[in-house]
Amino acid sequence: MDDYDLLVVGSANADLVIGVERRPGAGETVLGSDLAVHPGGKGANQAVAAARLGARTALLARVGDDAYGRLLLDSQRRAGVDTVGVLVGGAPTGVALITVDPSGDNSIVVSPGANARLAPRDVRAAASLFQASRVVSAQLEIPLETVVEVVRNLADGSRFVLNPSPPRPLPREVLSACDPLIVNEHEAKVVLGDAAVGGRPEDWAGILLAKGPRSVVVTLGAEGALVASAEGMTRIPSVKVAAVDTTGAGDAFTAALAYRLGSGASLTDAAGYAARVGAAAVTKEGAQGSFPTAAEVEAL
């Protein structure tokens, strides 16, 4: 079971990006920059980020038979991702509409398109990919029933990493498979639902662990991250950089962490490496185009 360091199961979108001085309010129109089109989607982003770091990576996703789909496939192949699991057709390629303000913060609206057609039967048909992968990573820009099927098809000895974005309550079956569950503050609170939530990340992580994950990582932006498991909780410091565009930084973090776990690193060491990768990613515009190589991470 060592053909792939990482199998990513998830979304593939075309990112349509416009820079704005400020995001519009309800009923308001603002002028922005020229439109830029980038390959994106949380699944595709994670696959490219891992491959650029040197991971043997495969992607299981669905794109449309259109120009955006070809853009995404070309991007994966250039990065060195094995696209044998990328299915074509059934709906137009997913699209993400992204506005980025001068501070680098972004707002995103996603039209799922073909991502919504990535079905449980597609997971079952890709059994050979699961058997050949050390770590499997997923997100929630594909149907939840498909993520449940991913959990049911994990190979013995493989590890499951989940970033529940966009967030929603998760069934116990999925939570129990996560090692780790990776959340930011907003995602943590949605997954927790009606559970009591304190004001500290340690509070969120503790309650999340009680819901079943084997480990939890809470990303804290400029404050770094928190790693939590049965062994205890550890703060991971951030790397100070000048942020240009935060698009895709969370995907780079998750991919780097999953890759290092598959290489045998401890969760704390993997999270420390992932923090450096995420920091490097925000220093450039776009998502996939901003992901660093291993050499660039070491230089940082």
N, C-alpha and C positions, 0 to 999 in steps of 0.2 A: 504494500500500500504506500508507494512512494513516487508515483509518477508526477504528482502535483503537490507542491507545498500548500497551495490554497485553491479551493474551488469557491468562487463567488456566485451566489444565486441571487439575482435581483434585477433591478431596472436598468434600462438604457434609454437615455433621452437626448434630444438636441437642446442645448442651453441657448436661449435667445436672450442676450444680455444688453441692458441699456444703463449707462451711468446717469445718475440724477443728482442734483444739488440737495434735494430732500424728497422723501417719498410722499406721494399725494395723499391727502385726506379724502374722505367720502365725498364723491361728487366733484372732485377737483382734478384738473388736468395740469401736468407740469411738462416742460420740455426736457428732453434728455439728449444723450450723445447718439452717434450713429449706432445702428444695430450691429452687434457682433454675434456670430453663431459659433458655438463650441460644442464638441462632443461631451456629453455628461450623463447624468443619471447615477444614483448612488451605487448601483451594482457595477456599472461600467467604470465609474470613477475608482472604486475599490480595486477592481481588477488591474487597471492601468497603474495605479499607485503601487501595488504590490510588485507588478512586473518590472517597473522602473527601479525598484529596490533590489531586484535580482531574484525574486521568487518565481518558481515555476507555477504559472497561474492558468486556470481555466475559468471561463465564464459561461453560466447557464442563464440565458435571457431570451427575450423575444423583441424583434424590431419589425418595422413595416418594410414592404418592398417598395422603397421610395428613396429619394436623395438623402434624407436624414439617416435612414437605415444604413445606406452605403457609407456615409460619413462616419458613423459609429463603428462599423466593421473595420474600416480602414484604420481608424484610430487604435483599435484593439490590436490589430495585427502589427502595426508599426511599433507598438510597445512590447510586443513579444508574447501577448496573451494567446492561448489556444482557444479559437472560436468554434471548435467542433460542436459545442453545446448551444450556440446562438441560433435560434429558430427565426425564420423570416416569413412574414405574412400574417394574415388574420385581422389586421387593423393598421392604421397609420402609426408610424413611429411616435413614441411619447415625446412631449415637448415641455420644457420648463421655461417659464417667463420670469426673468430675474432682473431686479433693479438693484444697483449698487451705489451707495452714497459715498461722499468724499472720505469718510472715516474707514471705508472698506466693509461696512456692515451691509448685509443683503436681505431682501425679501423675495420669496419665491412662490409662484403658483404653478402647479404641475397639471398637465393634461396627460393622463396615463397612457392612452392609446394602446399600443400592442402590449405594454407591460401588464395591463389588466387581463390579457389573454394567456399569460404564462400560468398554466394550469397544473393541478396535481398530477395529471397523467404525463405531463412533460417531465416532471421530476422522476416519476417511476421509469420512464423511458431512458433516463440518463443514469441508470444504476451503475454503469461502469465508471462514470466520472466520480461518483461518490465512493466507490470501492478503491479508487486510485488516489484519494485526497487525504492528506494529514489533517487539514483544518477546513471547515466549511463556514462561510460567512454569509449572512443574509440581512436584509433590511425590510421595510414595510411599504415600499413603493410598488410591490406586487401583492396579489391577493393573500390574505392571512391564511386561507385554506391551503395555499401553496407552500407557505412557510411551515405549516403544521406537517405537510407531507415531507418536506425537507428533513425535519426532525425524525420522522419515522423511517427515513431511508439512510440515515447516517451509518457509515461502516463501523464495525467494532474497533474501538481504539482511536477513532477520529474525534476531533474537538469542534464544538459548535459555538460560533460567535455571532451575536445579534445586536445590531443597532436599531431599536424600534422607532424608526423615523420614516414618515410622519407617525407620531405616537398614537397608540390606542391601547385599551386594556388587552392583556394577553392571557390565553388559557394556561393553566398550570402545566400542561404537557410541554408547551414551548418554554416557559420560564425554567422548568426543571432541567432542560437540556443546555441552557446557556452557561458558558464557561469561557469568557464572561458575557454578561449583559452590559452593553455600553450605552450610557444615557447622559444627556446634558440635564440641566435643571428642569427645563420645561418637559422633556420626555419622562424624567423620573416622576414628576407629579402626575402626569397623565396615566402612566402605568400603575402608579400607586392608587389612583382613583380615590375612593372614600377613606382609605387608610389615613390615620393621623400623620401629618407631615410637620416636622419641626423646621427650624430656620437654618440648620446646618447640613451640609452635604453628608456628614457622618450619620445624621438622623435618617436621611433618605436612603442611604446605602444599607443601613441596618434593617429598615423595614422591607426593602427590596429583597435582601438576602432571606428574610423570613418567608418570602413568597415562593422560594424554590430555587433560584439560580445558584450555581456552585460558586460563582464569583460575580462581582459587580465592579464596573469602572464608571465613575462619574467624572465627566469632562467639565472643566471650570473656566474655559477660555483663558484669559490672561493670568488666572490664578492657578493654572496647571490642571491637575487631575487628582482623584482620590481612588485608590485601589482597595477593595474590601473583599474579604473571604473569611472562611472559618478560622484562619490563622490570625486575623486582625485587620486593621486598617492602616494604610500608608498614604501620605500625601506625596504627590509627584510634582516637583516645581516646574514652572513654565520656563520657556526660553524667550527672552526679551528680544523682539524684532519690531521693525516698523511695518505694520500691516497695510497692505495695498488692497487686497480683496480676500475675504474669508470664504468665498465660494469653494466648496470641496474640501475644506480643511478637516472637517470631521470625518470625511470618507478616507482621507489620507491617514489620519490617526488610526482609524479602525483597521485599515488594510495593513499598516505597519505593525500594529499590535498582533493581529492574527498571524502574519508571516513569522514574526519572531517567536510566537508561541509554538508554531509548527517546527521551528528550528531548535526547540528545546529550552528556550529562555524561560525564566520564571515570569509570573504575571507582572511583578513589580519592575523587573528589568525591561520587559516588553513594553510596558506603559511609558517608561522613561524614554526609550527609543522612539516610541510613537509620538511623544510630545515634541521631540526634535523634528520629526518628519512633518507634523502639523504646523509647527512654527515656520519651517522652510516654505511650506505651501502658501502661506498667507503673504509672502513677500513678492508674489507675482500675480498678475491678473489671470482670471479664468480658473477652471477646475483642473482638467487633465493636463493642460499646458503648464501648470504651476507645480506639478508633482516632482519632487527631487529624486535624483539618483542616490545610490548609497554613498558615493563619493561626496556629493553635495551635502548630505546629512553629516558626514564625518567632519567636513570643513566647518559646518555651523557649530 
